[in-house]
Amino acid sequence: MGVLMCLVWLVTVFPLLDSALIIYSKSSGRCVDYTDRTMHNLGFKWRNSDCQICQCLRTVVACRNSYSTPERYPDDCVAVFERENCRYRLQKKTNPMVECQTWRGA
């Protein structure tokens, strides 16, 4: 029954995630995030260095992007990803000090 529930979860939830890792260490009862080479206890949530929010579930590590990606913004602007803040900053192409407004994020 547990395997069936895992398969149902993979088929329904997994495609909805922006990106995901499925890694579980049964021998230790802990989850492994291979992005940062860290181990986490069941139920624990964290943000890794790829700006993903992850959770150690009973049978999987589920991760998704912690940021939205701007889709529509003025033509004179550019989206620059700030890894230290895990977010996109919209700025004028001609003057990076001037921020732009987003019209829609994904």
PAZAPA-4460 file (N, C-alpha, C; in steps of 0.05 Angstrom, whole numbers, plus 32768, in hexadecimal, padded with zeros to 4 digits):
% residues 106
    n_x    n_y    n_z   ca_x   ca_y   ca_z    c_x    c_y    c_z   seq   type   mol
   8010   7FE8   8000   8000   8000   8000   8011   8019   8000     1      M     A
   8028   8019   800F   803A   8030   8010   8046   8036   7FF5     2      G     A
   804D   8021   7FE6   8058   8025   7FCC   8044   8031   7FB9     3      V     A
   802B   8029   7FBB   8015   8033   7FAB   8011   8051   7FB1     4      L     A
   8011   8059   7FCA   800E   8075   7FD1   8025   8086   7FC7     5      M     A
   803D   807B   7FC8   8054   8089   7FBD   8052   808D   7F9F     6      C     A
   8049   8079   7F91   8045   807B   7F74   802F   8090   7F6D     7      L     A
   8019   808F   7F7C   8004   80A3   7F78   800F   80BF   7F7C     8      V     A
   801E   80C3   7F92   802A   80DD   7F97   803C   80E6   7F80     9      W     A
   804D   80D4   7F77   805F   80DA   7F61   8051   80E2   7F48    10      L     A
   803B   80D5   7F42   802D   80DA   7F29   801D   80F4   7F2B    11      V     A
   8012   80FB   7F43   8001   8112   7F46   8010   812B   7F4F    12      T     A
   8020   8129   7F63   802D   8141   7F6F   8047   8148   7F61    13      V     A
   8058   8134   7F5C   8072   8139   7F51   8072   814A   7F38    14      F     A
   8061   8146   7F25   8061   8157   7F0D   805B   8174   7F12    15      P     A
   804E   817A   7F29   8046   8195   7F30   805D   81A5   7F3B    16      L     A
   8071   8198   7F45   8088   81A6   7F50   809A   81B1   7F3A    17      L     A
   80A5   81C9   7F3F   80B7   81D5   7F2C   80CF   81C3   7F27    18      D     A
   80DA   81B9   7F3C   80F1   81A7   7F3A   80F0   8196   7F53    19      S     A
   80FA   817E   7F52   80F9   816D   7F69   810F   8159   7F6A    20      A     A
   8115   8150   7F82   8128   813B   7F87   8119   8125   7F95    21      L     A
   811E   810C   7F8F   8112   80F6   7F9E   8129   80E4   7FA7    22      I     A
   8131   80E8   7FC0   8147   80D9   7FCB   8140   80D3   7FE8    23      I     A
   8142   80BB   7FF0   813C   80B3   800C   814E   809E   8015    24      Y     A
   8159   80A1   802D   816B   808D   8038   815C   807D   804E    25      S     A
   8153   8065   8047   8144   8055   805A   8156   804B   8070    26      K     A
   816F   8047   806B   8181   803C   807F   8184   804E   8097    27      S     A
   8184   8068   8092   8187   807B   80A8   816C   8087   80B0    28      S     A
   8157   8084   80A0   813E   8091   80A6   813E   80AF   80A2    29      G     A
   8152   80B8   8093   8155   80D5   808E   8155   80DA   8070    30      R     A
   814F   80F2   8068   8150   80FA   804C   816A   8107   8045    31      C     A
   8173   8103   802C   818C   810F   8023   8186   8123   800D    32      V     A
   8190   813B   8010   818F   8150   7FFB   81AA   8150   7FED    33      D     A
   81AC   8145   7FD5   81C5   8142   7FC8   81CF   815D   7FBC    34      Y     A
   81BE   8171   7FBC   81C7   818C   7FB3   81DD   8196   7FC6    35      T     A
   81D7   8194   7FE0   81E9   819F   7FF4   81F7   8189   8004    36      D     A
   81F2   8170   7FFD   81FD   8159   800B   81F6   815A   8029    37      R     A
   81DD   815F   802F   81D3   8161   804B   81BE   814C   8050    38      T     A
   81BB   8145   8069   81A7   8131   8072   8193   813F   8084    39      M     A
   817A   8137   8082   8164   8144   8091   8152   812F   809D    40      H     A
   8147   8135   80B4   8134   8123   80C1   8119   8124   80B4    41      N     A
   810A   810F   80B7   80EF   810E   80AB   80DE   8125   80B5    42      L     A
   80CF   8131   80A3   80BE   8148   80AA   80CC   8163   80A8    43      G     A
   80E6   8164   80A6   80F5   817D   80A7   80F3   818B   808C    44      F     A
   80F1   81A6   808C   80F1   81B6   8074   810A   81C8   8074    45      K     A
   8116   81CD   805C   812D   81DD   805A   812F   81E9   803E    46      W     A
   8140   81FE   803B   8146   820A   8021   8163   8204   801A    47      R     A
   8167   81F7   8003   8183   81F0   7FFC   8190   8206   7FEB    48      N     A
   81A9   8202   7FE4   81B8   8217   7FD6   81AF   821B   7FB9    49      S     A
   819D   820A   7FAE   8191   820F   7F94   8177   821E   7F97    50      D     A
   8172   8229   7FAE   815A   8239   7FB3   8140   8228   7FB1    51      C     A
   8142   820F   7FB9   812B   81FD   7FBA   8122   81F9   7FD7    52      Q     A
   8108   81FA   7FDB   80FC   81F3   7FF4   80F7   81D5   7FF3    53      I     A
   8102   81C6   8007   8100   81A9   8007   80F3   81A0   8021    54      C     A
   80E7   8189   8020   80DC   817D   8038   80E2   815F   8037    55      Q     A
   80EA   8155   804E   80F0   8138   8051   80D6   812A   8059    56      C     A
   80CA   811D   8046   80B1   810F   804A   80B7   80F2   8051    57      L     A
   80A3   80E2   8055   80A6   80C7   805E   80B6   80B6   804A    58      R     A
   80B0   80BA   8030   80BD   80A9   801C   80CD   80B9   8007    59      T     A
   80CC   80D3   8008   80DA   80E3   7FF3   80E4   80FE   7FFF    60      V     A
   80F6   810A   7FF1   80FD   8126   7FF5   80EF   8135   7FDF    61      V     A
   80DE   8147   7FE6   80D0   8157   7FD2   80DB   8174   7FD2    62      A     A
   80E3   817E   7FBB   80EE   8198   7FB9   80E1   81A8   7FA3    63      C     A
   80DE   81C2   7FA7   80D4   81D4   7F92   80E3   81EE   7F94    64      R     A
   80E2   81FD   7F7F   80F0   8217   7F7F   80E3   8229   7F94    65      N     A
   80F3   8239   7FA2   80E8   824B   7FB6   80E2   8267   7FAB    66      S     A
   80E5   826A   7F91   80E1   8284   7F85   80CF   8282   7F6D    67      Y     A
   80C3   8298   7F65   80B4   8298   7F4C   80C5   82A5   7F37    68      S     A
   80C0   829E   7F1E   80CF   82A8   7F07   80BE   82BD   7EF9    69      T     A
   80C7   82D5   7EF7   80B8   82EA   7EE9   80B4   82E2   7ECB    70      P     A
   809C   82E5   7EC2   8096   82DE   7EA6   8092   82F7   7E95    71      E     A
   8083   830A   7E9F   807D   8321   7E8F   8086   833A   7E9E    72      R     A
   8096   834A   7E90   809F   8363   7E9B   80A7   8375   7E84    73      Y     A
   80AB   838F   7E88   80B0   83A1   7E72   80C9   8399   7E62    74      P     A
   80C9   839F   7E48   80DF   8398   7E36   80F9   83A5   7E3E    75      D     A
   80F8   83BB   7E4C   8111   83C9   7E53   811D   83BE   7E6E    76      D     A
   8112   83A8   7E77   811B   839C   7E90   8126   8380   7E8C    77      C     A
   8135   8377   7EA0   8141   835C   7E9F   813E   834F   7EBA    78      V     A
   813A   8335   7EBB   8137   8326   7ED4   8153   831B   7EDC    79      A     A
   815C   8322   7EF3   8176   8318   7EFD   8172   8308   7F16    80      V     A
   817B   82EF   7F16   8177   82DE   7F2E   818C   82E4   7F43    81      F     A
   8182   82E9   7F5C   8193   82EE   7F73   8194   82D5   7F83    82      E     A
   81A9   82C5   7F80   81AB   82AC   7F8F   81AB   82AF   7FAD    83      R     A
   81B8   82C4   7FB6   81BA   82C8   7FD3   819E   82CE   7FE0    84      E     A
   818B   82D8   7FD1   8170   82DD   7FDA   815C   82CA   7FCF    85      N     A
   8164   82B9   7FBC   8153   82A6   7FAF   813B   82B4   7FA2    86      C     A
   8140   82C9   7F93   812A   82D7   7F86   8135   82E5   7F6C    87      R     A
   8122   82EB   7F5B   8129   82FB   7F43   8125   8318   7F49    88      Y     A
   8137   8328   7F3F   8134   8345   7F41   8131   834F   7F24    89      R     A
   811C   8360   7F20   8118   836C   7F06   8125   8387   7F07    90      L     A
   8136   838C   7EF3   8144   83A6   7EF2   8145   83B0   7ED5    91      Q     A
   8149   83CA   7ED3   814B   83D6   7EB9   8165   83CC   7EAB    92      K     A
   8163   83C7   7E92   817B   83BD   7E83   8190   83D3   7E82    93      K     A
   8188   83EC   7E80   819B   8402   7E7E   81A6   840C   7E98    94      T     A
   8197   8405   7EAE   819F   840F   7EC9   8197   83FA   7EDE    95      N     A
   81AA   83E8   7EE5   81A3   83D2   7EF8   819A   83DB   7F13    96      P     A
   819F   83F5   7F1A   8196   83FF   7F34   8178   8405   7F35    97      M     A
   816B   8406   7F1E   814E   840C   7F1D   813F   83F2   7F1A    98      V     A
   812D   83ED   7F2E   811C   83D5   7F2C   8104   83D9   7F1B    99      E     A
   80FB   83C3   7F0F   80E3   83C3   7EFE   80CD   83B3   7F0D   100      C     A
   80B5   83B6   7F04   809E   83A7   7F0F   8098   838F   7EFD   101      Q     A
   8091   8379   7F0A   808A   8361   7EFB   806C   8362   7EF5   102      T     A
   8064   8357   7EDF   8047   8355   7ED8   803C   833A   7EE0   103      W     A
   804D   8326   7EE1   8044   830B   7EE7   805B   82F9   7EEE   104      R     A
   8059   82E8   7F02   806D   82D5   7F09   8063   82B9   7F05   105      G     A
   8075   82A6   7F01   806D   828A   7EFE   8074   827A   7F17   106      A     A
***
